[in-house]
Amino acid sequence: MRPSGRPRRRHGVVVIATLAGVTAALALGLWQLDRADQKKAMQRAIDERGRQAPLVTAALPSAAEPPAPGLEHRRAAVVGRWDAAHTIYLDNRVMDGHTGFYVVTPLRLAGRDEAILVQRGWAPRNAARREALPPVATPTGEVRIAGRLALSASRAYALGRDAELGPIRQNVDLAAFQAETGLRLLPLVMLQTEPDPLSGADGTDGLRRHWPPPAVDIHKHYGYAFQWFALAALILGLYVWFQVLAPHRAGRAARTDESPDEQRHA
């Protein structure tokens, strides 16, 4: 009696599924390693830009130029006057474990007819009166601001598009804010890292500036790669166990259980 072809077809399906699973897991693991290499290159670029001399007011791009990724994370020291009338407060921002606002104000650049949006710092929110704005000292004269350049202000998750036009907002879009205010805004945002000189009675503006470093998350990709490679090894190990080792052990056990007469007639 010839053996049925069904076990052979089933075995072929198992082989194909195993090869597909192992190949997919290995490919995803290699992709995560490639992402880690990209993140390492990004971290090197960030470190290099942080070591470069700060950009001065005249060296910043004009409002008509497209965003310049090469300027992201560069240090800058600019001079100008605050446009306090257009200060906005980005809601639901956390710093040092507390929820409050990111205070954002345009800075009209000295010697230029343009402005740059400055994320000045964090201020607490009034828990009893959530619509109340925090007191922020804003000098009226010319100031020198030091900070780090970014392509956009901090963004938080929002349902739908931002429709609010008041001082408290969830997010701010540079193009929309430029159209709203009539200011010629640079295609960059500055994260202020030092307090305004002589802003308040105590010589500071009372804002916190514990900005987190740019998230690169290299180790996360190594962890994902390990998981995918471990899954590939698991799939291969299960195939070897159920398709090779287990049948072989079952055959040996069956031969061991046969009587001597059955073995002679086999």
N, C-alpha and C positions, 0 to 999 in steps of 0.2 A: 504493500500500500504506500503510495507516494505521499509525502508530507504536504499538508495544506499550504497554499500560498498566502493565507491570511496572516499567520505570524510573521512571514517575511515582509509583507506590506506594513504591518504594524511596526516592525523593527525599523523599516526604512523611514517611516514618519517620525519615529523617536530620534533617529540619527539627524534628520533634517532639522527638527525642532531644536535639538541640542546645538548643532552648528550655528543656527540662526541666533539662538540666545547668547552663546559664547561670543560670537562675532559682534553682536549689538552691544553687549556689556563692555567688551574690550574697546570698541570704537568710542563709546561714551567716556570710558576712563581716560583714553588718550586725548579726547577733546577737553576734558577737565584739566589735564596736564598742560595742554596748549593754552587754555585760559589762564592758568597760573603763570605761565611764561609771559603772557601779555600783561598781566597785572604786575609782575616784577619789573617789566620794562616801564610801565606807568609809574611805579613807585620810584624808580631811578630818575625819571623825568621830573617828578614832583620834588625830589630831594635836590636835584640840580637847579631847578628854578628857584627853590627856596634859598640857595646859596648865592644867587646872583644879586647884584646891587639893586636896591629899590628903584622902580620907575618913578620919574618925576612927572609933574603935570604936563609939560610939553611933550613927553614921550608917549603919552597915552594915545590910542587911536581916536580918530574923529567919529562923530556920530554917524557919518555917512558910510563908514567902512563896515564890512561884514564882521561878525564875531571872530575873534582870533584865538583858536584853541591854544596856540603856543604861549599866550599870555596868562592862561589859567594857572592859578597857584603862585604867580609871581608876586613878590612884595612890591608895594608902592607907597610913596609919600607925596601927597598932593596938597595943594593950597587952594582955598576957596571960601565961599560963604554959604552957610546953611540956608536952604529954602524951607524954613520951618512950617510955612503955610501948607506945604504938601507932604508933611509927615504922615506916614501910615503905620498901623500897628498890626503885624501879622499874628493872628490868634492861634491859641493851642500849641505854643512852642514850649518845649521843656528844656530847662537848664538846671543842673545840680539837683535833679529830682523834683523840681517845682515847675508848675505850669504858669505861663504868662504870655508876654508879647515879645516879638522881635521888633524893635523900633527901627524903621527905615525912613531915611530922609535924603532928598536930593542935595547934592553939594554943587553949587555953581562954581565952576573952576575959574581960578584967577587967570586973567589974560586970554580967556576963551569965551565964546558965546555958547558954551555947552555945559552940561552937568553930568555927574555920575551918581548913580543911586548907591547909597551907603547903608549897609546893614550895620547899624551903630552898636547894637548890644541888646541885652535882654532886660526886661522890666517885669516885676510881679503884677498879677492881676488882682483887683479888688474882689474878693470872694462874695461880699455882701452886695456889691453893685457891679455886676459884670459888664455893664455898659460904660463904666467910668474909665477914663484914660489915666494911666500912671503919670505922675509928674516927672518931666524930663527937662533938665537944664540944657538949653540950646543957646550958645553964644550968638550975638548979633554981628560981631565983627569978623574979620578974616581969621581963619584957623588953618592949622596944618594937621592933616589926618594921615596916620600910618595904618596900613592894613594889608590884606591879601586879596588878590583879584579872583573873581569867580565869573562864570558865564551867566549865572542867574541868581536871584535871591533864594533863600531857603523855601522849599516847597513842602506842603503838607497835603495829605490825601483829602480830596474834596469831591462831593457828589455833584456832577455836572460842571458847568462853567461858572466862574466867579462873576456874579452879576452886581455885587455890592459896590457902591461908589463912596461909601463913608470912610472914616479914618480906620475902622476896625475891619480887617479883611482876612480871608484865609490864605490867599496867595496874591502875588503881583506879577503881571506880565509886562515886560519892558515896553513892547510896542504899544500895548493898550494904555499903559500909564503915560507914555509920551504923548499919545493922541489926547488923552484926558487933560493933561497939565499944560500942553503946549511947549514943554521943555525939549531941547535937543539933547537926548540922553545918549551917552556912550553905550556901545553894545557889551558892556561889562558892568559888574557890580563889585563893590569893595566891601569886604568884611573887616570892619574896623578892629584893630587889635590893641590900640592904646586909647586912654581917655582923652577927651578934649581938654586942652590946657585951660585952667581957670574957668571951667564951665559953671561950677556952683560955688556956694559959700566955702565949701571945704576943698575947693580946687579940683573936684572931680564932677562927672555928670551922673554918677550913681548907677550906671549900667554895668551889667556883668558881660564879660566877653570870653567865656570859657568855650571857645569854638572847638568842636571835635576835629581831629585831624582828618584829612580825606580818607574815606574808607576804601581800602584796596582788597582786603579779605583774601590774601593769597592762601592762607592755611585752610580756608573753607574749601577751596578747589582741590587741594591735596586730600582733604577728607572725603570729598565726593569721589575722587578718582580711586581711592582705596576701596570705597564701598562698591563701585562698579567692578573693579578687578576681583574683589572678594566674591561678588555675585557670579562672575564668569567661572571662578574656581569652584564654586558651589554647584553650578549647573554641570560642569564637567565631572565633578566628583560623584554627583548623583547618577549620572549616566554610567560611569565606570562601575559603581556599586550595583545598580539594578540590572544593567545589561551585560556585565562581564563577571564580576565577583560573585554576586548572589546566584546566578544560574550555575556557575562552576561549583560553588559549595553545595548547592542542591543536588547536582549530579553526583558529586563524591559521596554525599550522605546516602543517596539512593543505592549506589553501588555497595556501600558498606553494609546496608541493611539487607541485601540479597543473601539468600542461603547459598551454601557451597554447590548444591545441585543446580540452583538457578544460575549461578555464575558459570557452571560447566556447560549448560545448555544455551547460555547467552551468545 
